[in-house]
Amino acid sequence: MGLLDGKFAVVTGAASPRGLGKATAKLFAEHGATVAILDLDLAQAEAAAADLPGAGHVGLACNVTDLAACQAAADALVAKWGAVDILVNNAGITQPLKIMEIGPKNYEDVLDVNLRGTLYMTQALIPHFRSRKSGSVVNLSSVSAQRGGGIFGGPHYSAAKAGILGLTKAMARELAPDGIRLNALCPGFIATDITAGKLTDAQRASVLEGIPMGRAGTALDVAGCALFLASDLSAYCTGTEVDVNGGSLI
Ligand code: NAD
């Protein structure tokens, strides 16, 4: 028996083969969910969906910074499946810039994909979730929101991810009476394409020194927590942030 048997899940930004979204979509499918992978490129989204275990998964092109595109994707999935139970707002970009290197376009792009995209995709599904008095939303924040900076994202990335924490709590408070839960995940240093091959040996050693568990996280480490938050195991959790960081904040 899977934790998500009979559930329909949407995961944004899940076409990246080694990414957290793809690992989450795969674990959800292994637990019985039918999954829609939303990403910028239709062919990549469809290929990622075809790669999931089980049948009925869907790949759709959807730029999450475009509200009309989010609504079109939500409407298409509700029409096709009759229901959506779970949304994982995973699409995100980083730019490793220092304060004075951040230009208007950098700021717009990072805030748009991470923060605006999280709001828009959630807004697109709220009417449906409300009509069913049910829905679980998992938003990808980051340890960068909690302690600032980090090697991979600039201050604007920290701001966007901190914004996601505020957005998650505010929406969780407003939507709790409607039976809709929203929670955030804060991954630390996770081995994905964002982090692969971008560190010198000295930088890597310094990062690992700050992690009590002494290793980078894996995409599966994050997917497991997403599964907990998406499923009924976390039925009494809303507005929370779950740290997946090997103890980095202890
Ligand atoms: P990734 O780059 O592997 O995947 C991100 C995906 O988002 C890509 O498939 C990309 O095409 C998609 N995307 C980008 N812009 C989009 C848009 N406008 N609309 C739809 N899709 C879009 O990244 P990842 O490492 O898997 O990270 C996933 C999430 O987890 C991100 O939100 C990231 O900020 C967060 N995160 C990652 C780490 C880490 O160490 N990897 C740590 C903390 C938080």
Residues whose N, C-alpha, C, O or C-beta is under 5 A from the ligand:
A	BS01	NAD	G13 A14 A15 S16 G19 L20 G21 L38 D39 L40 C62 N63 V64 T65 N90 A91 G92 I93 V113 L140 S141 S142 V143 P187 G188 F189 I190 T192 D193 I194
